[in-house]
Amino acid sequence: MAHEKAALHERLRGEVIGLRQVCRVAGLGLLALGALLALGAVYVQLGLALPVRELPTRPGVLDGLICLLVGALLSAVGRGWLSRGGAAARS
């Protein structure tokens, strides 16, 4: 029974590591996408010589900020920063 529990624990630990890697990669992708969207919206705003005070209402800026936020959260989950147990869960 103890051997089965240890094997189950190791398998679950491997799955957690795999899921964290997926979260980390997805988070980095969303961070990059968010930065591109936000910077693209700023570039268009300046290129069209529109007032800068209207920038926060541009869809690209809002979409970019949302992608940045979700990407940062996924990256934090992937690194184990938001898990219950802190450093003990990362080891």
Secondary structure as a PSIPRED ss2 file (coil, helix, strand):
# PSIPRED VFORMAT (PSIPRED V4.0)

   1 M C   1.000  0.000  0.000
   2 A H   0.000  1.000  0.000
   3 H H   0.000  1.000  0.000
   4 E H   0.000  1.000  0.000
   5 K H   0.000  1.000  0.000
   6 A H   0.000  1.000  0.000
   7 A H   0.000  1.000  0.000
   8 L H   0.000  1.000  0.000
   9 H H   0.000  1.000  0.000
  10 E H   0.000  1.000  0.000
  11 R H   0.000  1.000  0.000
  12 L H   0.000  1.000  0.000
  13 R H   0.000  1.000  0.000
  14 G H   0.000  1.000  0.000
  15 E H   0.000  1.000  0.000
  16 V H   0.000  1.000  0.000
  17 I H   0.000  1.000  0.000
  18 G H   0.000  1.000  0.000
  19 L H   0.000  1.000  0.000
  20 R H   0.000  1.000  0.000
  21 Q H   0.000  1.000  0.000
  22 V H   0.000  1.000  0.000
  23 C H   0.000  1.000  0.000
  24 R H   0.000  1.000  0.000
  25 V H   0.000  1.000  0.000
  26 A H   0.000  1.000  0.000
  27 G H   0.000  1.000  0.000
  28 L H   0.000  1.000  0.000
  29 G H   0.000  1.000  0.000
  30 L H   0.000  1.000  0.000
  31 L H   0.000  1.000  0.000
  32 A H   0.000  1.000  0.000
  33 L H   0.000  1.000  0.000
  34 G H   0.000  1.000  0.000
  35 A H   0.000  1.000  0.000
  36 L H   0.000  1.000  0.000
  37 L H   0.000  1.000  0.000
  38 A H   0.000  1.000  0.000
  39 L H   0.000  1.000  0.000
  40 G H   0.000  1.000  0.000
  41 A H   0.000  1.000  0.000
  42 V H   0.000  1.000  0.000
  43 Y H   0.000  1.000  0.000
  44 V H   0.000  1.000  0.000
  45 Q H   0.000  1.000  0.000
  46 L H   0.000  1.000  0.000
  47 G H   0.000  1.000  0.000
  48 L C   1.000  0.000  0.000
  49 A C   1.000  0.000  0.000
  50 L C   1.000  0.000  0.000
  51 P C   1.000  0.000  0.000
  52 V H   0.000  1.000  0.000
  53 R H   0.000  1.000  0.000
  54 E H   0.000  1.000  0.000
  55 L H   0.000  1.000  0.000
  56 P H   0.000  1.000  0.000
  57 T H   0.000  1.000  0.000
  58 R C   1.000  0.000  0.000
  59 P H   0.000  1.000  0.000
  60 G H   0.000  1.000  0.000
  61 V H   0.000  1.000  0.000
  62 L H   0.000  1.000  0.000
  63 D H   0.000  1.000  0.000
  64 G H   0.000  1.000  0.000
  65 L H   0.000  1.000  0.000
  66 I H   0.000  1.000  0.000
  67 C H   0.000  1.000  0.000
  68 L H   0.000  1.000  0.000
  69 L H   0.000  1.000  0.000
  70 V H   0.000  1.000  0.000
  71 G H   0.000  1.000  0.000
  72 A H   0.000  1.000  0.000
  73 L H   0.000  1.000  0.000
  74 L H   0.000  1.000  0.000
  75 S H   0.000  1.000  0.000
  76 A H   0.000  1.000  0.000
  77 V H   0.000  1.000  0.000
  78 G H   0.000  1.000  0.000
  79 R H   0.000  1.000  0.000
  80 G C   1.000  0.000  0.000
  81 W C   1.000  0.000  0.000
  82 L C   1.000  0.000  0.000
  83 S C   1.000  0.000  0.000
  84 R C   1.000  0.000  0.000
  85 G C   1.000  0.000  0.000
  86 G C   1.000  0.000  0.000
  87 A H   0.000  1.000  0.000
  88 A H   0.000  1.000  0.000
  89 A H   0.000  1.000  0.000
  90 R H   0.000  1.000  0.000
  91 S C   1.000  0.000  0.000
